[in-house]
Amino acid sequence: AMIRAERFQMITNLSNEVDIITLEHLAERLNVSIATVRRDVEELCAQGIVEKTRGGIIFCNKTKNKEPSLQLRQLLNTGEKKRIAQAAFRHIRENSFYMFDSGSTVHELLKLIPTQFPLSIVTYDLTFLPELNALENADVFILGGQLRRGKMACHGIYAENYLDQLNANIAFLGADSVDLHKGIMGFNASEVPLKQKMIANADQTILLCDHSKFYNRGFISVNGLKEIDRVITDTGTDAGILQSLREAGIEVEVV
């Protein structure tokens, strides 16, 4: 069965296709009962992501120009993400070069960097700009290129070519989901080459992922886990999964 966070993600993703949707259609798309959909909708209403309308829901980003999947990502598992970010920050050294993948957990890491800290960062996630701009001693490289609207991120051949020229001490990677056999999984094809190049051009890759990422299913495989040096996750992750990661030769930190 699909877990709740995954249903929320799917409901939110539907906002890219439709402005308004009936509860019946939603239940059918998610393959769950109307009662389950009603509970999900109540929660999403409370979070300001959807509004109820007669017989269905309307996506707030269509009325208020909000981007729900970003809001949603920021709301899910926030405590775990902060702990993961704190553990990741211990790997950051002065005057070193880092690649920051897009996503809310990597964003939490960025927020921990002191304004006077000297380092270099490259990223393609434009939601990071306010924090990056506040880092007074940082060299910041933004991968330009094609804007993926609604996602506040740049992708495409220009971003990829720029990334090809850069090398880093550590790439901090996020994931939509992680599969023990298929590796890091994404929902978005255009992010895949950027993640792969970050892995290839960094001495070390650290994957930041809360427990929910092991139970989601992405559509597109970014890479086998053999490319990852370290995984930082939280205590909600199943012991069997942690064991499998360690058997694959990956350093695992549980926070």
C-alpha positions in Angstrom: 0.0 0.0 0.0 1.1 3.5 -0.7 2.2 5.4 2.4 0.6 8.7 3.3 3.5 10.9 2.5 3.6 9.3 -0.9 -0.2 9.9 -1.4 0.4 13.6 -0.4 3.1 13.8 -3.0 0.9 12.3 -5.7 -2.0 14.6 -4.8 0.3 17.6 -4.9 1.9 16.5 -8.2 -1.6 16.4 -9.7 -1.7 20.2 -9.4 0.7 20.3 -12.4 -2.0 18.6 -14.5 -5.3 20.0 -13.2 -6.7 23.0 -11.3 -9.5 21.2 -9.7 -10.3 17.5 -9.0 -13.2 15.5 -7.6 -12.7 13.3 -4.5 -14.0 10.3 -6.6 -11.4 10.9 -9.3 -8.7 11.3 -6.6 -9.7 8.1 -4.8 -9.5 6.3 -8.2 -6.1 7.8 -9.1 -4.6 6.8 -5.7 -6.4 3.5 -5.5 -7.8 4.2 -2.0 -11.2 4.7 -0.4 -13.1 8.0 -0.5 -12.8 8.1 3.4 -9.0 7.9 3.1 -9.0 10.7 0.5 -11.2 12.8 2.7 -8.7 12.5 5.6 -5.8 13.3 3.3 -7.6 16.3 2.0 -8.4 17.6 5.5 -4.6 17.5 6.3 -3.7 19.2 3.0 -6.3 21.9 3.7 -4.8 22.5 7.2 -1.4 22.9 5.5 -2.8 25.4 3.0 -2.0 23.2 0.0 -5.6 22.6 -1.2 -9.0 24.2 -0.6 -12.2 22.3 -0.5 -14.8 23.1 -3.1 -18.1 21.5 -4.0 -17.5 17.8 -4.4 -13.7 18.1 -4.7 -10.6 20.2 -4.1 -8.9 23.1 -5.8 -5.1 23.5 -5.6 -4.1 26.7 -3.8 -1.2 27.3 -6.1 -3.8 27.9 -8.9 -5.4 30.6 -6.8 -2.5 32.0 -4.6 0.4 31.2 -6.8 2.0 28.9 -4.2 4.1 25.9 -5.1 2.6 23.1 -3.1 5.2 20.4 -3.6 7.8 22.7 -2.2 5.6 23.5 0.7 4.8 19.9 1.2 8.5 18.8 1.0 9.3 21.4 3.6 6.5 20.2 5.9 7.3 16.5 5.9 9.7 15.0 8.4 11.1 18.4 9.4 12.7 17.3 12.7 14.5 14.4 11.0 15.7 16.6 8.2 17.2 19.1 10.7 19.0 16.3 12.6 20.4 14.9 9.3 21.5 18.4 8.3 23.4 18.8 11.6 25.2 15.5 11.1 26.1 16.5 7.5 27.4 19.9 8.7 30.1 18.1 10.7 31.6 17.1 7.3 32.0 20.6 6.1 35.5 22.2 6.4 36.7 25.8 5.8 38.0 26.6 2.3 36.7 23.5 0.7 34.4 23.0 -2.3 30.9 21.5 -2.0 28.2 20.6 -4.5 24.6 21.0 -3.1 21.9 19.0 -4.8 18.4 20.4 -4.7 15.8 19.5 -2.0 14.6 20.4 1.5 17.1 18.3 3.5 20.1 19.9 1.7 18.4 23.2 2.2 18.4 22.6 6.0 22.2 21.9 5.8 22.8 25.2 4.0 20.9 27.1 6.8 23.5 25.8 9.3 26.5 27.4 7.5 27.6 30.6 9.5 27.6 33.8 7.5 31.4 34.3 7.9 32.3 30.7 7.0 34.8 30.5 4.0 33.8 27.8 1.4 32.7 27.3 -2.1 29.3 26.0 -3.1 27.7 25.0 -6.4 24.0 24.4 -6.8 21.1 24.5 -9.3 18.4 25.0 -6.7 17.3 28.6 -6.8 15.3 28.4 -3.6 18.7 28.4 -1.9 19.6 31.9 -3.1 18.6 33.9 0.0 20.8 31.8 2.2 23.6 31.7 -0.3 23.5 35.4 -0.8 23.9 35.9 3.0 27.2 33.9 3.1 29.7 36.7 3.1 32.9 34.7 2.6 31.5 32.0 0.3 32.2 31.6 -3.4 28.9 30.6 -4.9 28.3 29.1 -8.3 24.8 28.8 -9.6 24.2 26.4 -12.5 22.2 28.4 -15.0 20.3 27.0 -17.9 16.6 26.2 -18.4 14.3 27.1 -15.5 11.9 24.3 -14.4 8.9 26.4 -13.6 7.2 25.7 -10.3 10.3 23.9 -9.1 12.6 26.9 -8.8 15.6 25.0 -10.3 17.8 25.1 -13.4 18.4 22.1 -15.6 19.4 21.2 -19.1 22.5 21.1 -21.2 24.0 24.5 -20.0 23.8 23.5 -16.4 25.3 20.1 -17.2 28.2 21.6 -19.2 29.0 24.0 -16.4 28.9 21.2 -13.8 31.3 19.2 -15.9 34.0 21.8 -15.4 33.7 21.8 -11.6 35.2 19.5 -8.9 34.3 19.3 -5.3 35.5 17.7 -2.0 32.0 16.5 -1.2 28.6 16.4 -3.0 25.7 16.5 -0.7 22.9 14.7 -2.5 19.2 14.4 -1.9 16.7 11.9 -3.4 13.0 11.6 -4.0 13.5 7.9 -3.0 16.1 5.3 -2.4 15.9 1.7 -3.6 18.4 -0.8 -2.4 18.7 -2.4 -5.8 18.2 0.5 -8.2 19.9 3.2 -6.0 18.9 6.8 -5.8 15.5 7.4 -7.5 14.1 10.6 -8.9 10.7 11.8 -10.1 12.3 14.1 -12.5 14.4 13.1 -15.5 16.1 16.5 -15.9 17.7 16.2 -12.4 19.3 12.8 -13.2 22.3 14.0 -15.2 23.0 16.8 -12.7 23.0 14.3 -9.8 25.2 11.9 -11.7 27.7 14.6 -12.6 27.8 15.8 -8.9 28.6 12.2 -7.9 31.2 11.8 -10.6 33.0 15.2 -9.9 33.2 15.0 -6.1 35.8 13.1 -4.1 33.1 11.9 -1.8 29.3 11.7 -2.0 27.1 12.0 1.0 23.4 11.1 0.6 21.0 12.9 3.0 17.7 11.0 3.3 15.1 10.7 6.0 13.5 7.3 6.5 10.5 8.0 4.3 12.7 8.0 1.2 13.3 4.3 1.6 9.6 3.6 1.4 8.8 5.9 -1.5 9.1 4.8 -5.1 10.8 7.1 -7.6 10.4 6.5 -11.3 13.8 7.1 -12.6 17.1 5.5 -11.4 19.9 8.0 -10.9 22.5 5.6 -9.8 23.4 2.4 -8.0 24.3 3.0 -4.4 27.9 1.8 -5.1 28.7 5.4 -6.0 27.6 6.7 -2.6 30.2 6.9 0.2 28.0 7.8 3.1 24.3 7.8 3.9 23.0 10.0 6.7 19.5 9.0 7.8 17.3 9.0 10.9 16.2 6.4 13.4 12.9 5.7 11.6 14.9 3.7 8.9 14.5 0.0 9.2 17.4 -1.9 10.7 17.4 -4.3 7.7 17.9 -1.4 5.3 20.8 0.0 7.4 22.4 -3.4 7.4 22.1 -3.8 3.6 23.7 -0.3 3.1 26.6 -1.3 5.4 27.0 -4.6 3.6 27.3 -2.6 0.3 30.3 -0.9 1.8 28.6 2.4 2.6 29.3 4.4 5.8 25.9 4.9 7.5 25.2 7.6 10.1 21.9 7.3 12.0 20.6 10.4 13.8 
